[in-house]
Amino acid sequence: MLKLFKEIRRAGDATVGYPFQPLEMPAGFRGKPEHNEKLCIACGACAIACPANAITMELNADQSLITWDISYGRCIFCGRCQEVCPLFAIKLTGEFELAVKNKGDLRESCSYAVVQCARCGRPYAPAKEVDYARRVLASVGGVAATDIEKLDLCLDCRRADDAEAFQKQARERKGA
Amino acid sequence: MLENDFPSQLQWRPDPVALDAKVAEAKERLLGSIKRSVYVYRVDCGGCNGCEIEIFATITAVFDAERFGIKVVPSPRHADVLLYTGAMTRAMREPALRAYHAAPDPKIVMAYGACGCTGGIFHDNYCVWGGTDPILPVDVYVPGCPPSPPATIFGFACALGLLDQKLHESHHVAPVGEEAPVAFPAIPYKVRTAFEREARRMSGYYYGKQIVDEFMMAIAKDRVNVFGAVDALIDGEADMRKKAVFMDLKTLLLSKVVDE
């Protein structure tokens, strides 16, 4: 009997004290994706990459706001969003205590303003994304920085500009 | 749910089971008094078996759910808690309902895993009707794919009213004119992205990011003697794999150097 007790003492206790003590998850554990609203430029890369469509991006009715939305209930914790995010705004944390009683509590969302085209007035991209692109292009300089003022235009207007420039160039070349 | 061509009036859809007032009241009383020692019956409605593996990991010695009296039983007739795993598939709706009706009232229903909560990655499959909630009144949702054993224990504690949920719905509106900062503004953008790509190519997105951050921190810290800082970083690294990535990044850095 004493031998048994000695053996038990030697073997120790394998059980974790989890609900009574906090549990440290190992590094690299893929838990709750943490979205950094300040870093996010609402580019939508995570929404495209998300295999389970847990992350969605939707425009509101008058297209003035784009809403980033995650459903932790649908998330499969694959980390694709973290992989594709160009600004590292989303990161899978060690947080695992996600159980809820109300399904609505599984949602988290963040709205970003959408800018209008300087010429035609149609909404075309999130304001933060355009602002970020402008600063990055300015810092890169050279050829990339020559197109900075075109960032205020929507894709359609830029295409129209390009087409006109091309036409003009073709005519000039023909005339010469 | 996916919009398909099959007319919806021809698809049989069960009415969600509604809890009558008497049972609901009994459930409140039960939750107030038991707190522990509940028997769990798990129902797989069409999952991949990942959740089942985690449930059995929860009752092993390491996480030992049985110290709270939580026991997995082989029949719904013994159960206090019904654990629904997997997306609610058309084929499994009837067995799921039968298990629900077989369990004695009052009972707690838990939706387990991403599929049990919302249908998960299978939410738009032709035979999937979403999670457990379209047909059954769910008390606790335990997300995860699969939920880890501690998450399972937390889910049980939530269901029994021992712990409070930590997650709450939140909506944030970004202030107008908020600027997203460019990472490492001291390092040229193209050089930084080239480093990031190379490090990720060498060691994947997760470790690649950590390694490239360490590398760029070293560069940003010592603006005068950049190569000295990089060499110190390489020499100080004990892990050969990480060292190889650092050396690779150094080669890339050398290729980016321009004479002035």
Interface residues (C-beta under 8 A of the other chain):
Chain A: A14 T15 V16 Y18 P19 L23 M25 G28 F29 K32 E37 K38 L39 C40 I41 A42 P51 A52 N53 L65 S71 Y72 G73 R74 C75 I76 F77 C78 G79 Q82 E83 L87 F88 A89 E95 F96 E97 L98 A99 V100 K101 K103 G104 D105 L106 R107 E108 S109 C110 S111 Y112 A113 A127 K128 D131 Y132 R135 V136 S139 V140
Chain B: A61 V62 F63 D64 R67 F68 A114 C117 T118 G119 G120 I121 H123 D124 G131 D133 V138 D139 V140 Y141 V142 P143 G144 C145 P147 S148 P150 A151 I153 F154 G155 A157 C158 A159 L162 L163 Q165 K166 L167 H168 E169 S170 H171 H172 V173 A174 V176 E178 E179 A180 P181 V182 A183 P185 P188 Y189 K190 Y205 Y206 K209
